[in-house]
Amino acid sequence: MNEAGQQPLGPFSLCIARPAWIGGLPEQANHSDVVWKHLGPQGVPISALCSGFIIFEFDKSVEYAGGATPAYQLPESRAIPDNVMKAENERRDLSYRRFVYMNAYLMALYSSLSTVQKRGMPVQEPVDPTNYYGARWTGEGWNIYMNAGRKVSPPKNRAEIIELDTLESALDVLQKFDAKIGSPSRNILSLIYTACAQYSRHQFSSAHLIAWATIEALLNIMWVALQTQIDTAEGGHTIINKDRAKILNGRDFSASIICQILSISNKIDDRTLARLDKARRTRNAFAHDLLPISGDDAAKAIGLATDMISEIANVRVVSQLSVSFWI
């Protein structure tokens, strides 16, 4: 039995869940006009359609292109060949990395909706294998389709307008954070966006735990930056060789100790130190004793994470936090 292979993964797309025009009301009937296009981190072209779809041409990026699987003939053992299984796993993992990128973009976009348009808006569901779209360029325009290949029509009714300045601001967030710390920036932004989504579902404990994970990652970035700064190789006052770096980045230096050293070194102020201590103690109380985490504590942890990004990347990043009640 012959099994066909799969072509490399093409562009992915997402739709603004709260239907919106991008760039204003369309002047013509063609709602699929590209109204904005720029290069995102890692050379990914990002396009916005007037109809509210955002397209990521991952196939044009060295880091995110690929995903082809070979054709094969199923042997009598019915076992899929190892090389095919490897290619399928790589295709899946590549898709997951693309979702991380798209969720990082959503984090930047919703932040910019707040900072540029002064709009508070509940975040939409993070992109995952069940809700993303594919996209094909026909030569005349973009066709958006679902996994099964069915073409998707844009939403008819829209209550919002996303301004092009908001898209510019979102791209600025992505680029500045990426320039500062590289690929971890997308993982961190994606995780914070997931924390915002968990918060909107009243899942405050998981929102806080995810936020704390990003806070620890950001602390480690600041900790390594401090070591680099004081190293004589960078003009500092002491040698940070391989053995010493191993000690400094080992288990003896917990988040609590790192916070204190960053404070003594004037890398964080007293208010940030107190916020970090509160978030750490809340996390530990849940992890060790399953003490409940309040919505207020979760919101403060997410806000702390975005404030730390703002400080590290020198760009304002905020979180959109909203919950609803049905009685």
CORMOMO-V114462 format. One record per helix or strand. SS is the DSSP state (helix for helix, strand for strand). FROM is the first residue (numbers start at 0). LEN is the number of residues. If there is no record, write none. Layout:
BEGIN
SS_FROM_LEN, SS_FROM_LEN
END
This chain:
BEGIN
strand_1_2, strand_5_1, strand_11_4, strand_19_3, strand_33_7, helix_40_3, strand_43_6, strand_52_5, helix_57_3, strand_68_1, strand_71_2, helix_81_34, strand_132_5, strand_141_4, strand_150_1, strand_159_3, helix_163_18, helix_183_17, helix_203_27, strand_230_1, helix_231_3, strand_237_1, helix_241_7, helix_254_10, helix_269_20, helix_294_19
END
